[in-house]
Amino acid sequence: MHEFKYKGNYLCCEDIKVLDLTKQFGTPLYVYSYHTLIDHFVKLKIAFQEVEPLICYSVKANSTLAILKALVDKGAGLDIVSGGELSRAMKVGCPAEKIVYASVGKTDREIEEAIRRRILFFNVESLPELENINRIARGLNKIVNVAIRINPDVEPKTHKFITTGKLTNKFGIDFNSAYKIFLIRNKFSHLNICGLHIHIGSQITESTPYVAAITKMAKFIAKLKRRGIDLEYLNIGGGLGIIYDKETPQTAQKFAQNALPILKKTKLKIILEPGRFIAGNAGILVTKVLYIKSTPKKKFVIVDAGMNDLLRPALYDAYHQILPARTDNRAPITEKVDIVGPICESADFFAKDRRLSCVEEGDYLAIMGAGAYGFSMSSNYNSRRRAEEVLVIKDKVFVIRKRETHTNLTRNEIIPSFLLGL
């Protein structure tokens, strides 16, 4: 569910017409609904309340400070994957004891900074990384909490680029290798190996692969316990899917019903790392129709947003529903079109052979479900300025990121003096 609905002929974000936002802020424009964002966080919290989980929102899904601050103020922790995300977590006042740190390629500098910040723990992805964190912790004279990220070899039904729980993926450690690590845990004098972590993929719409992975984890926890190895945390990751098209993803309540019986038996503190589930349907990308181009083979609706603004269709061939910001009361006349952007790449599209109500130049379209992996994956390709972002709360709107200027694009560039004839 989300708060982007038609009121009369106008698509609204909560109580504000999207069309009015385009007049005030221009396009391309990211628009977020505060109540949708918070509602999805609360739904997960309520669904899993029996185990009182720490819900660490996945910063990579949408790292805009206002989004993070809104969630942290409601009690969320943060799941981070870089030093930059750690900096963002600190800026929004996230308590360090609510921060977990993943990534297969943490640098020495990133590890040291996170240790100094006293985060809850690192999710460790390999034996060399474990050894490196121990070395750095020893140099700082600190005892550092870590969780071993397990690769449970479970196949979720999702795009191959966003599955992370198969042994052919770069993520995590297999069960046998993890078990051997626990047997030599005393070797790591400055580490407290206190938890296990899994994350099997993204945009997963059914509970079966989760249940399979959690069941495997529960058996592994029991095996460790028989060897006298006690843990404190089980982090089951994120990846809960949302509705982009005709998906029927599990609700938070349904997911909890299937997972809780297993989780409760582990008697460990539970951590979740949702990203898309919270932010995905809380945002849209609004774009203006620049031209209508007809060819003998195709009809193109050319808009002012591009793959630099929303990469998912080009990268994953992802489907996003596209709606007009304004409709009329007549029965819609639809036509099959490609909705494309201005970037110099054939992959620059938002929809292909899509049935769309007839639009004209100057109309505005809303690309739905763009709140996760939208702005956070955007770029300056073709020297395009990244979009403005606004947050709507009922009938009020707040700019949460200004549109870039051309000066912003070149602010860190330097022309060497020899090229200037100096």
Buried (B, 14 or more C-beta within 10 A) or exposed (E): EBBBEBEEEBBBBBEBBBBBBBEEBBBBBBBBBBBBBBBBBBBBBEBBEEBEBBBBBBBBBBBBEBBBBBBBEBEBBBBBBBBEBBEBBBEBEBBBEBBBBBBBEBEEEBBBBBBEBEBBBBBBBBBEBBBBBBBBBBEBEBEBBBBBBBBBBBEBEBBEEBBBBBEEBEBBBEBEBBBEBBEEEEEBEBBBBBBBBBBBBBBBBBBBBBBBBBBBBBEBBEEBEEEEBEBBBBBBBBBBBBBBEEEEBBBBEEBBEBBBEBBEEBEBBBBBBBBBBBBBBBBBBBBBBBEBEEEEEEBBBBBBBBBBBBBBBBBBEBBBBBBBBBBEEEEEEEEEBBBBBBBEBEEBBBBBEBEBBEBEEEBBBBBBBBBBBBBBBBEEBBEBBBBBBBBBBEEEBEEBBEBBEEEEBEEEEEEEEEEEEE
